[in-house]
Amino acid sequence: MAGALLLFFPQLRGGSDAPGAGDWQGPVSYARAVSVAGPAVVNIYTRKAVPQRRHPLFNDPLFRHLFDNMNVPQRERMQSNLGSGVIVGDDGYILTNHHVVDQAEAIVVLLADGREAQAQLVGSDADFDLAVLKVDLPNLTAIEVGEPERAQVGDVVLAIGNPFGVGQTVTQGIISATGRYLENTDTGSYLQNFLQTDAAVNPGNSGGALVDARGRLLGVNTSILNQSGYSGGISFAIPANIAFKVMQDIIEFGRVVPGWLGIEASAVTPRLARAFDLGSSNGVIITAIYDQGPAFDAGLKPGDVITHIDGLPINDGKRGVAAMATLRPGDTVHITFMRKGETQTVQATVSEKPRAQERGGTG
C-alpha cells in the first residue's frame, strides 16, 4: 500500500527528490573552511611571576594591615595561562586578546603544523582587549579576511581555538546578533560593535578566530556571557575590521589612536524628540562642541541631531562612539544631521583627540 502511494504521489517521498529540497540543503561538512583557516590559528602559552606571601596569617583580615606595613619577605610562583591567536600576515604578525598576554614574562605560540616559537609583544590595548604579537618563522599561513560588516543573523560561523588547552578545536554555530555594544568592565570603556554567536567558546578560546563558512576571518573571539566561566551559548567576537584598525595603530604608533570629532552628545529620548520636533528618537543630540575641532570646522552646532555617519545609522551614543572606532585621524566622514527640522549633510576631517588642556568647548 505504501509503495503504491509513493508510486502515484512521488511528492510524498522525502530526501533530495522533494521539491525545493536543494534550496535549503546546507553543506554536509565544513572541513574545507577548517582546512583554509586552521593553519592560521595558533595556541598561545604564557608565563608570569605572581608574588606570593610566605606568612600563613597574611590572609587573616586582622593581621593583613599589619603585614602590609611591614617588610615581609615575599616569594614568587610562576603562573601559566593559555589562549589562542590568529596569524594575520605572512611576516609573522599575530592578533590575540590583551587579557591573554597581559603582564606575561614569556609568550610561546604553537602552530597548527607543530612548530613553536617565542613571540614578541608588539603592543596591546586594554580598552579593545587586543594585542599584537610577532614571531620570526618562515612559511606562515595568514588567514583570509572576510566582511564582518556584512554578517547577518543566521550566518553559519566556526570558532577555532585552544579551549582548556586541549589543542586546536573547532566549534560551529551561527551569528546570533550583530551590533552588540558592551561595556569593558575592566576599563570602563565601550568596545566596538561585537558579533554575537552561539558557537561554543570556552577558556582558552580567547584570541582565536571566528570564521565564516568559507574559512574567512570575521572576528577575534574575546568573551562569553556566563558567570560560571563556561560558554552558555552567548559569546562575543571583535569584528575583524576593528581588530585590524587597532593592529595597524599599534604597529605604526605603538598605541591606539582613536578618531575624534570634537563633540559631546546624548541619545535622543522621546521627550527630546518631541521638544525638537523630530520624527523619531533615532540619533544623538550634540550637547557641546569643541572649538577648532573637526565638527566645529564642519559647521555643526549644539542642538544639531546626528542621525548618520558615513551612512551608518546612529541610534544612540554608544553606536556613535563605535562608528568612530574604525576611523583614523585624517579620514573624511559624511555626517548627516537635523537642524530645525531640516536634514543636512556635511564633511568633517577626523583628527586625533588632543590633550585636555588643549581643548575648549562652546555650549
NORGIPE-V324437 format. One record per backbone hydrogen bond with DSSP energy under -0.5 kcal/mol. CO is the residue of the C=O (numbers start at 1). NH is the residue of the N-H. If there is no record, write none. Layout:
CO NH
CO NH
This chain:
1 5
2 6
3 7
4 8
5 9
9 12
10 13
14 17
15 18
18 21
20 23
20 24
21 24
21 25
30 34
31 35
32 36
33 37
34 38
37 40
38 41
40 87
42 85
43 110
44 83
45 108
46 81
47 105
47 106
48 79
50 77
52 75
55 58
56 59
57 60
59 61
60 63
60 64
61 65
63 67
64 68
65 69
66 69
67 70
67 72
70 72
73 54
75 52
77 50
79 48
81 46
83 44
85 42
86 88
86 95
87 143
89 92
92 135
93 88
93 89
94 133
95 86
96 131
97 100
97 101
98 101
98 102
101 104
106 47
107 119
108 45
109 111
109 117
110 43
111 114
115 111
117 109
120 122
120 134
123 132
125 129
125 130
130 125
131 96
132 122
132 123
133 94
134 120
135 137
140 142
144 217
147 150
148 151
152 155
155 175
156 213
157 173
158 160
158 211
159 171
160 209
161 169
162 165
163 166
169 161
171 159
173 157
174 176
174 198
175 154
177 196
179 181
180 182
180 194
182 191
183 185
184 187
184 188
184 189
189 184
194 180
195 237
196 176
196 177
197 235
202 205
203 164
204 162
205 208
206 84
208 221
209 160
209 211
210 218
210 219
211 158
212 215
216 212
217 146
218 240
219 210
219 221
220 238
221 207
223 236
224 226
226 229
229 203
234 225
235 197
236 222
236 223
237 195
237 239
238 220
239 242
239 243
240 244
241 245
242 246
243 247
244 248
245 249
246 250
247 251
248 252
249 253
249 254
249 255
250 254
256 258
258 353
260 351
261 295
262 290
264 287
264 288
266 285
267 269
269 273
270 274
271 275
272 276
273 278
274 277
283 268
284 306
285 266
286 303
288 264
289 362
290 293
293 297
294 298
295 299
295 300
296 299
301 304
304 286
304 306
305 338
306 284
307 314
308 336
309 312
311 313
312 309
313 315
316 320
317 321
318 322
319 323
320 324
321 325
322 325
322 326
323 326
324 259
324 327
327 259
328 331
331 350
333 335
333 348
334 310
334 336
335 346
336 307
336 308
337 344
338 305
339 342
342 339
344 337
346 335
348 333
348 350
350 330
351 260
355 358
356 359
360 291
362 289
